[in-house]
């Protein structure tokens, strides 16, 4: 997948996941990777920025599987941002899909006319 596409939607994906439940970094990578191919290194700079911008907070939680983990939790400001991004995404993706499918339908019409 085009890296620019991923970069633009990764913040949205992280905020949506954190709105469902608190997660640690690798857990987010694992969850997002089920739908979009990303590497572990892409998520941590984003989490640092979201924390700096007060969209998320972090806390340490003991783990039964090893060392303590840093969990991230969405803030009220993060929830507001998530809602904005979801609305933008819905509008944007609908517009792109309309263009793509209109072009596809036009191409099919051209084939039928031949």
Gaussian input, Z-matrix of N, CA and C with variables (Angstrom, degrees):
# hf/3-21g

backbone

0 1
 N
 C     1     B1
 C     2     B2     1     A1
 N     3     B3     2     A2     1     D1
 C     4     B4     3     A3     2     D2
 C     5     B5     4     A4     3     D3
 N     6     B6     5     A5     4     D4
 C     7     B7     6     A6     5     D5
 C     8     B8     7     A7     6     D6
 N     9     B9     8     A8     7     D7
 C    10    B10     9     A9     8     D8
 C    11    B11    10    A10     9     D9
 N    12    B12    11    A11    10    D10
 C    13    B13    12    A12    11    D11
 C    14    B14    13    A13    12    D12
 N    15    B15    14    A14    13    D13
 C    16    B16    15    A15    14    D14
 C    17    B17    16    A16    15    D15
 N    18    B18    17    A17    16    D16
 C    19    B19    18    A18    17    D17
 C    20    B20    19    A19    18    D18
 N    21    B21    20    A20    19    D19
 C    22    B22    21    A21    20    D20
 C    23    B23    22    A22    21    D21
 N    24    B24    23    A23    22    D22
 C    25    B25    24    A24    23    D23
 C    26    B26    25    A25    24    D24
 N    27    B27    26    A26    25    D25
 C    28    B28    27    A27    26    D26
 C    29    B29    28    A28    27    D27
 N    30    B30    29    A29    28    D28
 C    31    B31    30    A30    29    D29
 C    32    B32    31    A31    30    D30
 N    33    B33    32    A32    31    D31
 C    34    B34    33    A33    32    D32
 C    35    B35    34    A34    33    D33
 N    36    B36    35    A35    34    D34
 C    37    B37    36    A36    35    D35
 C    38    B38    37    A37    36    D36
 N    39    B39    38    A38    37    D37
 C    40    B40    39    A39    38    D38
 C    41    B41    40    A40    39    D39
 N    42    B42    41    A41    40    D40
 C    43    B43    42    A42    41    D41
 C    44    B44    43    A43    42    D42
 N    45    B45    44    A44    43    D43
 C    46    B46    45    A45    44    D44
 C    47    B47    46    A46    45    D45
 N    48    B48    47    A47    46    D46
 C    49    B49    48    A48    47    D47
 C    50    B50    49    A49    48    D48
 N    51    B51    50    A50    49    D49
 C    52    B52    51    A51    50    D50
 C    53    B53    52    A52    51    D51
 N    54    B54    53    A53    52    D52
 C    55    B55    54    A54    53    D53
 C    56    B56    55    A55    54    D54
 N    57    B57    56    A56    55    D55
 C    58    B58    57    A57    56    D56
 C    59    B59    58    A58    57    D57
 N    60    B60    59    A59    58    D58
 C    61    B61    60    A60    59    D59
 C    62    B62    61    A61    60    D60
 N    63    B63    62    A62    61    D61
 C    64    B64    63    A63    62    D62
 C    65    B65    64    A64    63    D63
 N    66    B66    65    A65    64    D64
 C    67    B67    66    A66    65    D65
 C    68    B68    67    A67    66    D66
 N    69    B69    68    A68    67    D67
 C    70    B70    69    A69    68    D68
 C    71    B71    70    A70    69    D69
 N    72    B72    71    A71    70    D70
 C    73    B73    72    A72    71    D71
 C    74    B74    73    A73    72    D72
 N    75    B75    74    A74    73    D73
 C    76    B76    75    A75    74    D74
 C    77    B77    76    A76    75    D75
 N    78    B78    77    A77    76    D76
 C    79    B79    78    A78    77    D77
 C    80    B80    79    A79    78    D78
 N    81    B81    80    A80    79    D79
 C    82    B82    81    A81    80    D80
 C    83    B83    82    A82    81    D81
 N    84    B84    83    A83    82    D82
 C    85    B85    84    A84    83    D83
 C    86    B86    85    A85    84    D84
 N    87    B87    86    A86    85    D85
 C    88    B88    87    A87    86    D86
 C    89    B89    88    A88    87    D87
 N    90    B90    89    A89    88    D88
 C    91    B91    90    A90    89    D89
 C    92    B92    91    A91    90    D90
 N    93    B93    92    A92    91    D91
 C    94    B94    93    A93    92    D92
 C    95    B95    94    A94    93    D93
 N    96    B96    95    A95    94    D94
 C    97    B97    96    A96    95    D95
 C    98    B98    97    A97    96    D96
 N    99    B99    98    A98    97    D97
 C   100   B100    99    A99    98    D98
 C   101   B101   100   A100    99    D99
 N   102   B102   101   A101   100   D100
 C   103   B103   102   A102   101   D101
 C   104   B104   103   A103   102   D102
 N   105   B105   104   A104   103   D103
 C   106   B106   105   A105   104   D104
 C   107   B107   106   A106   105   D105
 N   108   B108   107   A107   106   D106
 C   109   B109   108   A108   107   D107
 C   110   B110   109   A109   108   D108
 N   111   B111   110   A110   109   D109
 C   112   B112   111   A111   110   D110
 C   113   B113   112   A112   111   D111
 N   114   B114   113   A113   112   D112
 C   115   B115   114   A114   113   D113
 C   116   B116   115   A115   114   D114
 N   117   B117   116   A116   115   D115
 C   118   B118   117   A117   116   D116
 C   119   B119   118   A118   117   D117
 N   120   B120   119   A119   118   D118
 C   121   B121   120   A120   119   D119
 C   122   B122   121   A121   120   D120
 N   123   B123   122   A122   121   D121
 C   124   B124   123   A123   122   D122
 C   125   B125   124   A124   123   D123
 N   126   B126   125   A125   124   D124
 C   127   B127   126   A126   125   D125
 C   128   B128   127   A127   126   D126
 N   129   B129   128   A128   127   D127
 C   130   B130   129   A129   128   D128
 C   131   B131   130   A130   129   D129
 N   132   B132   131   A131   130   D130
 C   133   B133   132   A132   131   D131
 C   134   B134   133   A133   132   D132
 N   135   B135   134   A134   133   D133
 C   136   B136   135   A135   134   D134
 C   137   B137   136   A136   135   D135
 N   138   B138   137   A137   136   D136
 C   139   B139   138   A138   137   D137
 C   140   B140   139   A139   138   D138
 N   141   B141   140   A140   139   D139
 C   142   B142   141   A141   140   D140
 C   143   B143   142   A142   141   D141
 N   144   B144   143   A143   142   D142
 C   145   B145   144   A144   143   D143
 C   146   B146   145   A145   144   D144
 N   147   B147   146   A146   145   D145
 C   148   B148   147   A147   146   D146
 C   149   B149   148   A148   147   D147
 N   150   B150   149   A149   148   D148
 C   151   B151   150   A150   149   D149
 C   152   B152   151   A151   150   D150
 N   153   B153   152   A152   151   D151
 C   154   B154   153   A153   152   D152
 C   155   B155   154   A154   153   D153
 N   156   B156   155   A155   154   D154
 C   157   B157   156   A156   155   D155
 C   158   B158   157   A157   156   D156
 N   159   B159   158   A158   157   D157
 C   160   B160   159   A159   158   D158
 C   161   B161   160   A160   159   D159
 N   162   B162   161   A161   160   D160
 C   163   B163   162   A162   161   D161
 C   164   B164   163   A163   162   D162
 N   165   B165   164   A164   163   D163
 C   166   B166   165   A165   164   D164
 C   167   B167   166   A166   165   D165
 N   168   B168   167   A167   166   D166
 C   169   B169   168   A168   167   D167
 C   170   B170   169   A169   168   D168
 N   171   B171   170   A170   169   D169
 C   172   B172   171   A171   170   D170
 C   173   B173   172   A172   171   D171
 N   174   B174   173   A173   172   D172
 C   175   B175   174   A174   173   D173
 C   176   B176   175   A175   174   D174
 N   177   B177   176   A176   175   D175
 C   178   B178   177   A177   176   D176
 C   179   B179   178   A178   177   D177
 N   180   B180   179   A179   178   D178
 C   181   B181   180   A180   179   D179
 C   182   B182   181   A181   180   D180
 N   183   B183   182   A182   181   D181
 C   184   B184   183   A183   182   D182
 C   185   B185   184   A184   183   D183
 N   186   B186   185   A185   184   D184
 C   187   B187   186   A186   185   D185
 C   188   B188   187   A187   186   D186
 N   189   B189   188   A188   187   D187
 C   190   B190   189   A189   188   D188
 C   191   B191   190   A190   189   D189
 N   192   B192   191   A191   190   D190
 C   193   B193   192   A192   191   D191
 C   194   B194   193   A193   192   D192
 N   195   B195   194   A194   193   D193
 C   196   B196   195   A195   194   D194
 C   197   B197   196   A196   195   D195
 N   198   B198   197   A197   196   D196
 C   199   B199   198   A198   197   D197
 C   200   B200   199   A199   198   D198
 N   201   B201   200   A200   199   D199
 C   202   B202   201   A201   200   D200
 C   203   B203   202   A202   201   D201
 N   204   B204   203   A203   202   D202
 C   205   B205   204   A204   203   D203
 C   206   B206   205   A205   204   D204
 N   207   B207   206   A206   205   D205
 C   208   B208   207   A207   206   D206
 C   209   B209   208   A208   207   D207
 N   210   B210   209   A209   208   D208
 C   211   B211   210   A210   209   D209
 C   212   B212   211   A211   210   D210
 N   213   B213   212   A212   211   D211
 C   214   B214   213   A213   212   D212
 C   215   B215   214   A214   213   D213
 N   216   B216   215   A215   214   D214
 C   217   B217   216   A216   215   D215
 C   218   B218   217   A217   216   D216
 N   219   B219   218   A218   217   D217
 C   220   B220   219   A219   218   D218
 C   221   B221   220   A220   219   D219
 N   222   B222   221   A221   220   D220
 C   223   B223   222   A222   221   D221
 C   224   B224   223   A223   222   D222
 N   225   B225   224   A224   223   D223
 C   226   B226   225   A225   224   D224
 C   227   B227   226   A226   225   D225
 N   228   B228   227   A227   226   D226
 C   229   B229   228   A228   227   D227
 C   230   B230   229   A229   228   D228
 N   231   B231   230   A230   229   D229
 C   232   B232   231   A231   230   D230
 C   233   B233   232   A232   231   D231
 N   234   B234   233   A233   232   D232
 C   235   B235   234   A234   233   D233
 C   236   B236   235   A235   234   D234
 N   237   B237   236   A236   235   D235
 C   238   B238   237   A237   236   D236
 C   239   B239   238   A238   237   D237
 N   240   B240   239   A239   238   D238
 C   241   B241   240   A240   239   D239
 C   242   B242   241   A241   240   D240
 N   243   B243   242   A242   241   D241
 C   244   B244   243   A243   242   D242
 C   245   B245   244   A244   243   D243
 N   246   B246   245   A245   244   D244
 C   247   B247   246   A246   245   D245
 C   248   B248   247   A247   246   D246
 N   249   B249   248   A248   247   D247
 C   250   B250   249   A249   248   D248
 C   251   B251   250   A250   249   D249
 N   252   B252   251   A251   250   D250
 C   253   B253   252   A252   251   D251
 C   254   B254   253   A253   252   D252
 N   255   B255   254   A254   253   D253
 C   256   B256   255   A255   254   D254
 C   257   B257   256   A256   255   D255
 N   258   B258   257   A257   256   D256
 C   259   B259   258   A258   257   D257
 C   260   B260   259   A259   258   D258
 N   261   B261   260   A260   259   D259
 C   262   B262   261   A261   260   D260
 C   263   B263   262   A262   261   D261
 N   264   B264   263   A263   262   D262
 C   265   B265   264   A264   263   D263
 C   266   B266   265   A265   264   D264
 N   267   B267   266   A266   265   D265
 C   268   B268   267   A267   266   D266
 C   269   B269   268   A268   267   D267
 N   270   B270   269   A269   268   D268
 C   271   B271   270   A270   269   D269
 C   272   B272   271   A271   270   D270
 N   273   B273   272   A272   271   D271
 C   274   B274   273   A273   272   D272
 C   275   B275   274   A274   273   D273
 N   276   B276   275   A275   274   D274
 C   277   B277   276   A276   275   D275
 C   278   B278   277   A277   276   D276
 N   279   B279   278   A278   277   D277
 C   280   B280   279   A279   278   D278
 C   281   B281   280   A280   279   D279
 N   282   B282   281   A281   280   D280
 C   283   B283   282   A282   281   D281
 C   284   B284   283   A283   282   D282
 N   285   B285   284   A284   283   D283
 C   286   B286   285   A285   284   D284
 C   287   B287   286   A286   285   D285
 N   288   B288   287   A287   286   D286
 C   289   B289   288   A288   287   D287
 C   290   B290   289   A289   288   D288
 N   291   B291   290   A290   289   D289
 C   292   B292   291   A291   290   D290
 C   293   B293   292   A292   291   D291
 N   294   B294   293   A293   292   D292
 C   295   B295   294   A294   293   D293
 C   296   B296   295   A295   294   D294
 N   297   B297   296   A296   295   D295
 C   298   B298   297   A297   296   D296
 C   299   B299   298   A298   297   D297
 N   300   B300   299   A299   298   D298
 C   301   B301   300   A300   299   D299
 C   302   B302   301   A301   300   D300
 N   303   B303   302   A302   301   D301
 C   304   B304   303   A303   302   D302
 C   305   B305   304   A304   303   D303
 N   306   B306   305   A305   304   D304
 C   307   B307   306   A306   305   D305
 C   308   B308   307   A307   306   D306
 N   309   B309   308   A308   307   D307
 C   310   B310   309   A309   308   D308
 C   311   B311   310   A310   309   D309
 N   312   B312   311   A311   310   D310
 C   313   B313   312   A312   311   D311
 C   314   B314   313   A313   312   D312
 N   315   B315   314   A314   313   D313
 C   316   B316   315   A315   314   D314
 C   317   B317   316   A316   315   D315
 N   318   B318   317   A317   316   D316
 C   319   B319   318   A318   317   D317
 C   320   B320   319   A319   318   D318
 N   321   B321   320   A320   319   D319
 C   322   B322   321   A321   320   D320
 C   323   B323   322   A322   321   D321
 N   324   B324   323   A323   322   D322
 C   325   B325   324   A324   323   D323
 C   326   B326   325   A325   324   D324
 N   327   B327   326   A326   325   D325
 C   328   B328   327   A327   326   D326
 C   329   B329   328   A328   327   D327
 N   330   B330   329   A329   328   D328
 C   331   B331   330   A330   329   D329
 C   332   B332   331   A331   330   D330
 N   333   B333   332   A332   331   D331
 C   334   B334   333   A333   332   D332
 C   335   B335   334   A334   333   D333
 N   336   B336   335   A335   334   D334
 C   337   B337   336   A336   335   D335
 C   338   B338   337   A337   336   D336
 N   339   B339   338   A338   337   D337
 C   340   B340   339   A339   338   D338
 C   341   B341   340   A340   339   D339

   B1=1.4539
   B2=1.5254
   B3=1.2965
   B4=1.4471
   B5=1.5377
   B6=1.3427
   B7=1.4768
   B8=1.5280
   B9=1.3189
   B10=1.4612
   B11=1.5273
   B12=1.3392
   B13=1.4600
   B14=1.5281
   B15=1.3323
   B16=1.4628
   B17=1.5217
   B18=1.3330
   B19=1.4571
   B20=1.5265
   B21=1.3076
   B22=1.4503
   B23=1.5181
   B24=1.3173
   B25=1.4681
   B26=1.5268
   B27=1.3179
   B28=1.4617
   B29=1.5284
   B30=1.3345
   B31=1.4637
   B32=1.5283
   B33=1.3083
   B34=1.4694
   B35=1.5254
   B36=1.3218
   B37=1.4659
   B38=1.5273
   B39=1.3223
   B40=1.4641
   B41=1.5282
   B42=1.3148
   B43=1.4704
   B44=1.5277
   B45=1.3230
   B46=1.4682
   B47=1.5318
   B48=1.3285
   B49=1.4670
   B50=1.5291
   B51=1.3358
   B52=1.4663
   B53=1.5186
   B54=1.3162
   B55=1.4631
   B56=1.5310
   B57=1.3194
   B58=1.4725
   B59=1.5201
   B60=1.3576
   B61=1.4678
   B62=1.5193
   B63=1.3199
   B64=1.4580
   B65=1.5256
   B66=1.3279
   B67=1.4664
   B68=1.5207
   B69=1.3232
   B70=1.4558
   B71=1.5282
   B72=1.3157
   B73=1.4599
   B74=1.5139
   B75=1.3371
   B76=1.4569
   B77=1.5328
   B78=1.3220
   B79=1.4656
   B80=1.5369
   B81=1.3428
   B82=1.4671
   B83=1.5162
   B84=1.3331
   B85=1.4638
   B86=1.5221
   B87=1.3160
   B88=1.4621
   B89=1.5283
   B90=1.3099
   B91=1.4705
   B92=1.5325
   B93=1.3228
   B94=1.4685
   B95=1.5289
   B96=1.3429
   B97=1.4651
   B98=1.5266
   B99=1.3052
   B100=1.4627
   B101=1.5280
   B102=1.3397
   B103=1.4657
   B104=1.5198
   B105=1.3244
   B106=1.4655
   B107=1.5203
   B108=1.3018
   B109=1.4596
   B110=1.5397
   B111=1.3361
   B112=1.4634
   B113=1.5186
   B114=1.3250
   B115=1.4612
   B116=1.5172
   B117=1.3134
   B118=1.4549
   B119=1.5282
   B120=1.3240
   B121=1.4539
   B122=1.5161
   B123=1.3183
   B124=1.4667
   B125=1.5240
   B126=1.3074
   B127=1.4622
   B128=1.5366
   B129=1.3372
   B130=1.4644
   B131=1.5277
   B132=1.3241
   B133=1.4811
   B134=1.5339
   B135=1.3322
   B136=1.4616
   B137=1.5329
   B138=1.3185
   B139=1.4656
   B140=1.5282
   B141=1.3320
   B142=1.4753
   B143=1.5249
   B144=1.3397
   B145=1.4648
   B146=1.5287
   B147=1.3339
   B148=1.4620
   B149=1.5230
   B150=1.3278
   B151=1.4604
   B152=1.5312
   B153=1.3172
   B154=1.4690
   B155=1.5282
   B156=1.3272
   B157=1.4700
   B158=1.5306
   B159=1.3435
   B160=1.4676
   B161=1.5333
   B162=1.3288
   B163=1.4675
   B164=1.5242
   B165=1.3407
   B166=1.4620
   B167=1.5195
   B168=1.3143
   B169=1.4612
   B170=1.5255
   B171=1.3167
   B172=1.4628
   B173=1.5208
   B174=1.3131
   B175=1.4565
   B176=1.5204
   B177=1.3077
   B178=1.4643
   B179=1.5242
   B180=1.3254
   B181=1.4651
   B182=1.5293
   B183=1.3006
   B184=1.4596
   B185=1.5210
   B186=1.3298
   B187=1.4626
   B188=1.5160
   B189=1.3214
   B190=1.4599
   B191=1.5252
   B192=1.3349
   B193=1.4648
   B194=1.5210
   B195=1.3148
   B196=1.4561
   B197=1.5086
   B198=1.3297
   B199=1.4684
   B200=1.5266
   B201=1.3325
   B202=1.4675
   B203=1.5356
   B204=1.3178
   B205=1.4636
   B206=1.5241
   B207=1.3337
   B208=1.4645
   B209=1.5205
   B210=1.3151
   B211=1.4628
   B212=1.5167
   B213=1.3248
   B214=1.4565
   B215=1.5193
   B216=1.3269
   B217=1.4642
   B218=1.5255
   B219=1.3178
   B220=1.4627
   B221=1.5305
   B222=1.3275
   B223=1.4662
   B224=1.5333
   B225=1.3150
   B226=1.4661
   B227=1.5305
   B228=1.3256
   B229=1.4633
   B230=1.5308
   B231=1.3273
   B232=1.4627
   B233=1.5195
   B234=1.3258
   B235=1.4686
   B236=1.5248
   B237=1.3245
   B238=1.4680
   B239=1.5251
   B240=1.3384
   B241=1.4656
   B242=1.5289
   B243=1.3215
   B244=1.4673
   B245=1.5199
   B246=1.3210
   B247=1.4670
   B248=1.5241
   B249=1.3339
   B250=1.4685
   B251=1.5203
   B252=1.3389
   B253=1.4574
   B254=1.5236
   B255=1.3300
   B256=1.4691
   B257=1.5245
   B258=1.3319
   B259=1.4697
   B260=1.5236
   B261=1.3409
   B262=1.4721
   B263=1.5247
   B264=1.3372
   B265=1.4600
   B266=1.5333
   B267=1.3250
   B268=1.4644
   B269=1.5228
   B270=1.3186
   B271=1.4600
   B272=1.5323
   B273=1.3311
   B274=1.4594
   B275=1.5278
   B276=1.3267
   B277=1.4695
   B278=1.5326
   B279=1.3243
   B280=1.4624
   B281=1.5262
   B282=1.3308
   B283=1.4573
   B284=1.5161
   B285=1.3280
   B286=1.4738
   B287=1.5177
   B288=1.3265
   B289=1.4677
   B290=1.5247
   B291=1.3254
   B292=1.4655
   B293=1.5231
   B294=1.3297
   B295=1.4688
   B296=1.5166
   B297=1.3324
   B298=1.4676
   B299=1.5258
   B300=1.3169
   B301=1.4571
   B302=1.5254
   B303=1.3255
   B304=1.4594
   B305=1.5222
   B306=1.3294
   B307=1.4679
   B308=1.5281
   B309=1.3030
   B310=1.4543
   B311=1.5262
   B312=1.3186
   B313=1.4700
   B314=1.5281
   B315=1.3322
   B316=1.4668
   B317=1.5230
   B318=1.3400
   B319=1.4645
   B320=1.5360
   B321=1.3238
   B322=1.4617
   B323=1.5285
   B324=1.3225
   B325=1.4636
   B326=1.5147
   B327=1.3362
   B328=1.4592
   B329=1.5224
   B330=1.3311
   B331=1.4643
   B332=1.5304
   B333=1.3331
   B334=1.4602
   B335=1.5150
   B336=1.3433
   B337=1.4632
   B338=1.5198
   B339=1.3235
   B340=1.4752
   B341=1.4951
   A1=108.66
   A2=116.36
   A3=123.82
   A4=110.16
   A5=117.75
   A6=120.46
   A7=113.34
   A8=117.79
   A9=120.37
   A10=111.15
   A11=117.37
   A12=120.53
   A13=109.72
   A14=115.58
   A15=120.56
   A16=111.43
   A17=115.98
   A18=120.07
   A19=110.88
   A20=116.37
   A21=120.49
   A22=114.79
   A23=117.70
   A24=119.69
   A25=113.76
   A26=117.29
   A27=119.69
   A28=111.83
   A29=117.63
   A30=120.44
   A31=110.12
   A32=116.43
   A33=120.98
   A34=110.25
   A35=117.16
   A36=121.06
   A37=111.50
   A38=117.14
   A39=121.22
   A40=110.45
   A41=116.79
   A42=119.49
   A43=111.61
   A44=117.12
   A45=120.30
   A46=110.06
   A47=117.04
   A48=119.85
   A49=111.27
   A50=115.88
   A51=119.34
   A52=112.49
   A53=116.75
   A54=118.88
   A55=110.44
   A56=116.51
   A57=120.95
   A58=111.59
   A59=115.94
   A60=120.07
   A61=109.73
   A62=116.37
   A63=121.63
   A64=108.16
   A65=116.73
   A66=121.31
   A67=110.36
   A68=116.25
   A69=120.60
   A70=107.55
   A71=116.32
   A72=121.36
   A73=115.22
   A74=116.80
   A75=119.29
   A76=111.27
   A77=116.31
   A78=120.60
   A79=110.39
   A80=116.23
   A81=120.16
   A82=110.74
   A83=116.35
   A84=120.37
   A85=109.71
   A86=116.29
   A87=121.57
   A88=111.07
   A89=116.63
   A90=121.25
   A91=111.13
   A92=116.72
   A93=120.92
   A94=110.30
   A95=116.39
   A96=121.13
   A97=113.12
   A98=117.48
   A99=119.71
   A100=111.16
   A101=116.04
   A102=120.70
   A103=113.13
   A104=116.75
   A105=122.59
   A106=107.86
   A107=117.51
   A108=120.69
   A109=109.69
   A110=116.38
   A111=121.37
   A112=109.11
   A113=115.99
   A114=120.18
   A115=109.31
   A116=115.01
   A117=120.84
   A118=110.81
   A119=117.02
   A120=121.43
   A121=114.74
   A122=118.06
   A123=119.74
   A124=112.34
   A125=117.28
   A126=119.68
   A127=112.61
   A128=116.89
   A129=118.68
   A130=114.07
   A131=120.15
   A132=118.12
   A133=111.86
   A134=116.45
   A135=120.52
   A136=110.49
   A137=117.64
   A138=120.99
   A139=111.10
   A140=116.97
   A141=119.80
   A142=110.29
   A143=116.40
   A144=119.75
   A145=110.89
   A146=117.31
   A147=120.46
   A148=111.22
   A149=116.63
   A150=120.44
   A151=110.03
   A152=116.53
   A153=121.06
   A154=110.98
   A155=116.12
   A156=121.83
   A157=112.96
   A158=116.07
   A159=122.90
   A160=114.00
   A161=115.47
   A162=120.49
   A163=110.56
   A164=115.33
   A165=121.49
   A166=108.88
   A167=115.25
   A168=122.20
   A169=106.32
   A170=116.20
   A171=119.12
   A172=109.71
   A173=115.05
   A174=121.45
   A175=107.91
   A176=115.70
   A177=121.93
   A178=108.71
   A179=114.48
   A180=120.00
   A181=108.16
   A182=115.92
   A183=120.44
   A184=110.12
   A185=115.64
   A186=121.41
   A187=109.66
   A188=116.24
   A189=120.65
   A190=110.42
   A191=116.53
   A192=121.37
   A193=113.73
   A194=119.29
   A195=120.33
   A196=111.36
   A197=115.90
   A198=119.28
   A199=111.76
   A200=116.57
   A201=119.83
   A202=110.62
   A203=115.51
   A204=120.89
   A205=110.18
   A206=114.03
   A207=119.72
   A208=107.56
   A209=115.69
   A210=121.93
   A211=109.65
   A212=114.80
   A213=121.55
   A214=108.95
   A215=114.42
   A216=121.60
   A217=107.87
   A218=115.96
   A219=120.54
   A220=109.62
   A221=116.25
   A222=121.40
   A223=108.69
   A224=116.47
   A225=119.98
   A226=110.40
   A227=116.79
   A228=120.82
   A229=110.33
   A230=115.94
   A231=120.95
   A232=111.83
   A233=116.65
   A234=120.51
   A235=110.60
   A236=116.76
   A237=120.03
   A238=110.05
   A239=116.16
   A240=120.84
   A241=110.36
   A242=116.13
   A243=120.25
   A244=110.49
   A245=117.15
   A246=120.62
   A247=111.51
   A248=116.69
   A249=120.80
   A250=110.52
   A251=116.05
   A252=120.34
   A253=112.23
   A254=117.38
   A255=120.61
   A256=109.66
   A257=117.11
   A258=120.34
   A259=110.78
   A260=116.57
   A261=120.31
   A262=110.59
   A263=116.11
   A264=120.54
   A265=110.71
   A266=116.56
   A267=120.00
   A268=111.24
   A269=116.60
   A270=121.23
   A271=110.79
   A272=115.89
   A273=121.14
   A274=111.87
   A275=116.70
   A276=119.68
   A277=111.14
   A278=117.52
   A279=120.09
   A280=110.14
   A281=116.44
   A282=120.30
   A283=112.80
   A284=116.03
   A285=119.94
   A286=110.00
   A287=117.23
   A288=119.86
   A289=111.76
   A290=117.16
   A291=119.85
   A292=110.66
   A293=116.80
   A294=120.71
   A295=110.57
   A296=116.20
   A297=120.56
   A298=110.54
   A299=117.69
   A300=120.89
   A301=111.78
   A302=117.51
   A303=120.39
   A304=109.60
   A305=116.68
   A306=121.40
   A307=109.48
   A308=117.11
   A309=121.59
   A310=110.82
   A311=116.61
   A312=120.74
   A313=110.76
   A314=117.06
   A315=120.12
   A316=111.35
   A317=115.96
   A318=120.09
   A319=110.76
   A320=117.03
   A321=120.07
   A322=110.57
   A323=116.20
   A324=120.42
   A325=111.08
   A326=117.56
   A327=121.68
   A328=110.48
   A329=116.76
   A330=121.09
   A331=110.34
   A332=117.29
   A333=121.35
   A334=111.54
   A335=117.50
   A336=121.57
   A337=113.00
   A338=117.39
   A339=120.60
   A340=113.12
   D1=147.04
   D2=179.48
   D3=-58.16
   D4=124.59
   D5=-178.31
   D6=-59.63
   D7=-31.88
   D8=179.38
   D9=-66.96
   D10=-36.84
   D11=175.87
   D12=-60.20
   D13=-48.41
   D14=-177.48
   D15=-62.86
   D16=-44.53
   D17=-177.92
   D18=-57.60
   D19=-39.47
   D20=-177.41
   D21=-71.51
   D22=-26.54
   D23=-176.21
   D24=-107.08
   D25=-6.27
   D26=-176.39
   D27=-63.68
   D28=-40.80
   D29=177.89
   D30=-60.16
   D31=-43.67
   D32=177.91
   D33=-59.78
   D34=-47.58
   D35=-178.98
   D36=-60.12
   D37=-44.12
   D38=-179.40
   D39=-63.47
   D40=-46.34
   D41=-178.96
   D42=-65.13
   D43=-37.81
   D44=177.64
   D45=-64.31
   D46=-45.07
   D47=178.78
   D48=-61.15
   D49=-45.14
   D50=-177.84
   D51=-69.80
   D52=-22.53
   D53=175.93
   D54=-72.40
   D55=-22.71
   D56=177.57
   D57=-82.97
   D58=-40.28
   D59=-179.29
   D60=-167.79
   D61=156.45
   D62=174.50
   D63=-67.69
   D64=142.11
   D65=-178.29
   D66=-140.60
   D67=156.83
   D68=169.23
   D69=-96.92
   D70=164.14
   D71=-171.26
   D72=-52.94
   D73=-53.37
   D74=-177.26
   D75=-62.84
   D76=-34.14
   D77=177.97
   D78=-61.43
   D79=-39.98
   D80=177.70
   D81=-66.02
   D82=-44.21
   D83=178.43
   D84=-58.44
   D85=-46.22
   D86=-179.51
   D87=-60.35
   D88=-44.57
   D89=-177.87
   D90=-67.94
   D91=-46.89
   D92=-179.41
   D93=-65.42
   D94=-36.90
   D95=-178.51
   D96=-64.29
   D97=-15.53
   D98=176.15
   D99=-68.45
   D100=-23.19
   D101=-178.43
   D102=-117.67
   D103=-32.51
   D104=-176.87
   D105=-133.44
   D106=132.40
   D107=179.51
   D108=-75.11
   D109=113.90
   D110=176.43
   D111=-136.00
   D112=161.40
   D113=176.79
   D114=-105.80
   D115=161.28
   D116=-178.74
   D117=-60.15
   D118=-35.17
   D119=-177.22
   D120=-66.53
   D121=-16.80
   D122=-178.25
   D123=-82.30
   D124=-22.77
   D125=-171.57
   D126=-84.76
   D127=-34.75
   D128=-173.03
   D129=-68.95
   D130=-41.06
   D131=174.33
   D132=-60.42
   D133=-37.77
   D134=177.98
   D135=-64.76
   D136=-43.64
   D137=179.25
   D138=-63.28
   D139=-39.11
   D140=177.18
   D141=-62.23
   D142=-42.87
   D143=179.88
   D144=-66.17
   D145=-44.07
   D146=178.72
   D147=-61.36
   D148=-36.80
   D149=178.11
   D150=-68.38
   D151=-43.97
   D152=178.24
   D153=-60.49
   D154=-37.59
   D155=-179.64
   D156=-84.36
   D157=6.06
   D158=176.97
   D159=64.32
   D160=27.20
   D161=176.28
   D162=-85.65
   D163=-27.09
   D164=177.87
   D165=-136.98
   D166=159.16
   D167=169.05
   D168=-122.79
   D169=164.70
   D170=178.69
   D171=-129.03
   D172=156.94
   D173=175.92
   D174=-152.08
   D175=156.30
   D176=-179.34
   D177=-95.72
   D178=136.49
   D179=179.27
   D180=-133.20
   D181=135.31
   D182=177.34
   D183=-62.29
   D184=147.20
   D185=179.74
   D186=-120.91
   D187=141.34
   D188=176.05
   D189=-77.37
   D190=-17.90
   D191=-174.67
   D192=-98.88
   D193=7.75
   D194=-177.97
   D195=156.15
   D196=-147.53
   D197=-177.51
   D198=-68.68
   D199=164.25
   D200=177.08
   D201=-57.87
   D202=151.39
   D203=-178.38
   D204=-116.75
   D205=148.75
   D206=175.54
   D207=-90.65
   D208=115.86
   D209=177.78
   D210=-97.81
   D211=150.53
   D212=178.02
   D213=-115.80
   D214=142.49
   D215=-178.67
   D216=-132.26
   D217=134.03
   D218=179.51
   D219=-72.36
   D220=143.52
   D221=177.21
   D222=-98.25
   D223=174.58
   D224=176.05
   D225=-60.74
   D226=-38.81
   D227=177.20
   D228=-63.62
   D229=-39.58
   D230=176.98
   D231=-64.38
   D232=-37.70
   D233=178.06
   D234=-66.10
   D235=-39.28
   D236=177.02
   D237=-63.27
   D238=-44.46
   D239=179.34
   D240=-62.81
   D241=-41.04
   D242=178.77
   D243=-59.27
   D244=-45.03
   D245=179.29
   D246=-61.16
   D247=-41.51
   D248=176.94
   D249=-61.52
   D250=-46.77
   D251=-178.14
   D252=-65.52
   D253=-38.13
   D254=177.75
   D255=-62.85
   D256=-44.34
   D257=179.32
   D258=-63.32
   D259=-43.16
   D260=177.73
   D261=-62.52
   D262=-44.55
   D263=-178.85
   D264=-61.89
   D265=-45.05
   D266=-180.00
   D267=-58.78
   D268=-45.59
   D269=179.96
   D270=-65.80
   D271=-46.22
   D272=-179.12
   D273=-63.52
   D274=-49.89
   D275=-175.98
   D276=-67.45
   D277=-33.99
   D278=176.00
   D279=-64.07
   D280=-44.46
   D281=178.59
   D282=-61.77
   D283=-45.13
   D284=179.06
   D285=-64.16
   D286=-44.77
   D287=179.41
   D288=-61.61
   D289=-38.40
   D290=177.54
   D291=-60.72
   D292=-44.41
   D293=-179.95
   D294=-65.71
   D295=-48.31
   D296=-177.52
   D297=-61.52
   D298=-46.60
   D299=-176.51
   D300=-73.56
   D301=-31.83
   D302=175.65
   D303=-64.86
   D304=-43.60
   D305=178.21
   D306=-63.04
   D307=-42.57
   D308=178.92
   D309=-61.89
   D310=-44.58
   D311=179.85
   D312=-65.89
   D313=-38.31
   D314=176.65
   D315=-63.38
   D316=-40.83
   D317=178.55
   D318=-64.93
   D319=-39.40
   D320=177.58
   D321=-65.54
   D322=-38.25
   D323=177.83
   D324=-64.42
   D325=-38.40
   D326=178.30
   D327=-64.09
   D328=-39.34
   D329=179.50
   D330=-66.06
   D331=-41.25
   D332=-179.67
   D333=-66.53
   D334=-31.09
   D335=-179.87
   D336=-71.80
   D337=-19.64
   D338=-176.92
   D339=-75.63

